[in-house]
Amino acid sequence: MVNYKSIKLSPGLYFVSTPIGTARDITLRALDILASVDVLAAEDTRTLKKLLEIHGIQLKNRVLISYHDHNGSKIRPKILDYLEQGKSIAYASEAGTPLIADPGFSLLSEVINSGKNVTSAPGPCALIAALTIGGLSTDKFYFEGFLPNNKNQRELKLRNLSRYSGTLVFYESPKRLIDTLEMAVEIFGEKRLGVVCREITKKFEDAKRGNLKELSDFYRNHKVKGEIVILIDGVKDAAGGLDLDRTKIETHLKEALRSMSVKDSAETVSIALNLPRRDVYQLALQIKNSSD
């Protein structure tokens, strides 16, 4: 039985969420769009072709475009040109929801600025799936995506988030998992709760829960494969307002200002310490001016 139907689509860009593991985790509307658009664009065309094949959708003579971080500046004008011609275009990331740890943002911005229609076919997202099964609070969370490759920058990012009161969410690779967990133990403390979600929706799906020391010790002795999402519990005594130790705030800001602008430093520290952004910005400005 065919799970999709060909439909008449209005011109525009359609962001289509695709499975993060199990191929059947895709909406009927997403299949309709993939079967009906004039042009298909994908972060990984091989993955999209396989998905189409699984669901019996024929590419026929439609254009299939590869769009990723390394060719985006060259491909965006072509996509905009198709939109000017009144074409309907679907964009799919390699897995999950477009724009979530995905190169689609610049494309979105240019299409919006061009005045063309943009819509979404929502669906799977590893971030949301991990929060759903993790067991930590979902009332408030901060998604960082992938931490920086540079060790010093990665440490700075984690330190700046150490006072955030909501659940922290990171994407991570198997080869960096142990290093990241050990760094988290050093910065957040051994007793901070965490969850390592692995291979979500796949055959070997796993969610390992415990404090950060337990997780670090476990994965030091167990080889891990597949896509990983790390959840870290928020600090339970985060204070609002600049009545928090001013010296500590200044220390965080000075570290951030070494590599970021005043605005970005203030935003990062205000999120990490759960403080009013405007007040932190003023303090960051004072520190910057005094150092010039």
N, C-alpha and C positions, 0 to 999 in steps of 0.2 A: 504493500500500500504506500502510495506517495504521501509524504508528510508535509508537503508544501503546495502552494498554488501560485501561479503567475498572476501578478496584479499590476494595475496601472499606477505607476509612481510619479509624483510630482518631481520636477527638477530640484536638485539639491544634494547635499552631502549627508549620508546616513552612517552614523557611527554604530557598528554592529558588535555586540559582545559575543564572544565565542567561548567554547568550553575551556576550562583550565585543566581538564584531565579526561573525564568521561565524555565521549563524543555526543551522547544523548542529552547532555546538559546544555541545550540550546532551545530558544523559544521558537514556536511556530512562526511568529512574526519575523524573527531574524531569518529563518529559512525562506520565507516569502520574499523578503528583501533581497537576499543573496541570489535568489532565482530570477528576480525581475529587473534589477538595476541594469543600466546600460554599460557601466564601467565598474570594475572591481579593483580596489587597491588594498594591499595587505603588507604588514610588516614582514611577514615571511610567506611568500607566494606558495611555497611547497606545502606548508601547513594548511593554507586555505584550500588548495587543490584537493588535498586529502580529505578535508572536511566536506567539501562539495561532493566528492566521490562517495563517501560514506552515506550521505543522505540522498544520493541519486540526482543531484543537481548538475546539469550539463553546462559547461562553460560556453559551448557553441563557438560563435565567432566574436564573442565579447572581448573587450580589451581587459587585460589583467596587468596591473601596475605594481611594481615593487616600491614600497615607500618605507624608509627607515632613517635612522640618525645620520647615516653617512651620505645619503643622496637626497635628503629632504629639500635642500635649497634648489636643486635642479628639477625635482619632480613637482613641487607645488605649483609652479606656473602652468605646467601641463594639466594638472587637475583643475585649476582655475579656468583654463581655456575650455575644458570640457563643460564646466558649469556655465560658462558664457554661451555655449552652444545649446544650452537647455537640457543637458544630460543629467541623469540620476547616477550618483556614485556611492558605492558602499566602501567604507574603510573598516578593516578588521585588524586588530593587533594580533600578535602571535598567539596569545591566549588571554582570556579574560576581557575586562572592560577597557575600551580605548581611553587613552589619556591617563590611566592609572599606571605609573611607572612605564610609560609608553611614549613614543616620539610624536604623537599626534597633535600636541598642543599648538605648535607653530602653524600647522595646517588649519586647525580650528580658527585661530586668530585671523589668518588671512582671508578665510572664507567669510567670517563674520564681517570683517572690514570691507569686503567686496559687496556686501548686502545680499548675498545668496542665502538660501534656506539651509538650516542645519537642524537635524533631528537625531534622536537616539533610539536604538532598539536595545533596551537594557537587559542585563543578564548576569552571567557568572563573574565573580570578582574574588580573587584569593584573599584580599584584605577583609572583605565582609564575611567570607566563609570561615576564616580563621577566628575572627571575633565571635562568630556564632557558636563554634565548638570549643573555644579556648577555656571558658570558665572565668575569665576576668571581666571586670565591669565594662559595659558597652555604653553607659550613659554619656561618657566623654572619652574621646580618644584622639591621639595625634599620630598621623601616618607620615613616616619619614621616607618610605620607599627604601632604596638601597643606600646604605651608608657609604661615605667616601672611601675610595681605595687607599688613599694615603693614611697611614696609621695615625699621624698627629692630627689630621683633620677629623678622622673618625673619633678619636678620643675627645677632641674639642666638642664635636657635635653631641656626643653622649653626655658629657659634663654639662653642657648647656640645657640638656633635657632632664637632668637628674632631679629637678624639683617640680617637674610637671605632675599635676594631681590626677590626670587621666591615664588610661592605658596607652602605652607606647607600642607602635606596630612597625616592624621592619621586614623588608624582604632580604633574604640572605642566600649565599651560595654554600654548597657543602664544604668547599675547601677553606672558607673563611669562618665557618660556624664556631669552631673551638676558640679561635682568636677573639671573635666578637663576644662570646659568652664570658671568657676570662676577663676581658676588658670591662664588661658589664658588672662582673663580681667586684672588681676593684673600684668602680665608680658608684654603683648603686648599693653595694653591700651584699654580703652572702645571703641574707635572709629575704631579700626582695623576691617576690613571687614572679615566676615566668612560665611561659608555655612555648614549646617548639613544635609547630605544626608542619607536617611533612607529607608530600604527595597527596594533597587534598583532592578528594573525589576519585582517586585512583585505587587500584587493588591493594596497595600497601600503605594506605592512608594511616597516619599516626599522629597523635597529639600527646607529647610527653610533658607532664606538668610537675612542678616542684619549685623550690627556691633556686636562685641562680647558681649557687654553689653545687647543688645536687645535679642540675642540668649540665653544668660545666664538667663535673666529674664523670657523668654518664657518657657524654659524647666524646670525652677524651679516650674512652675505652671501647667505643662502638663506632664502626665506620658508617657513614651516612651518605645517602644518595638522594637525588631528586630536588624538586623545588621546595624551598623552606620559607616559612613565615615565623618570625619571633614576636611574641607578645611579652611585654614587661609591665608589671603592675605599677600604677602611679603612686607617688609618695603620699602618705596619709596625713602629713602635717603641713601641707603647703599653705602658705599664708597669703592673703590678698593685701595689697597695699605695700608701700615702701617702708613699713615698720619692721620688715625683715632686716636682718643685719646688713647695714648699708655697705660695710666693707666687703661682704660676700658678693653683693650685687655688683659693686665696682670691679671686683676681681673677675667675675664672669664677663662683664662688659669689656674690660681691657683685653682679655683673651680673645673675645670675638672680634674686636676692632683691629686686631692684627691682620685679619684676613677678609674682613667684611666691611661694608659701608656702615655709616651711623644708623641708617634706617634698618638695614638687615640685621645688624647687631642688636638693636633694640627689640626688633620683632622676635628674634631667636631667644633672647634672654627673658623677655616678658612671657613667652610661652613656657619656657623651661621652669621659671620660678612662679608662674601663675600670678603675675603682677600686671597692673594697668600699663598698657603699651605707651600711652602718652607720657606718663611719669618716667618710665624707663628711657624713653627717647630723649627727654630733657636731660636726664643724667648722662646718657651717652654723649650728647652734644657737649655738655660741660667737660667731660673727660677728653673728648676729641679736641676741643678748643684750647684746653690747658696744655695739651701735648704739642700743639702746633707752634 
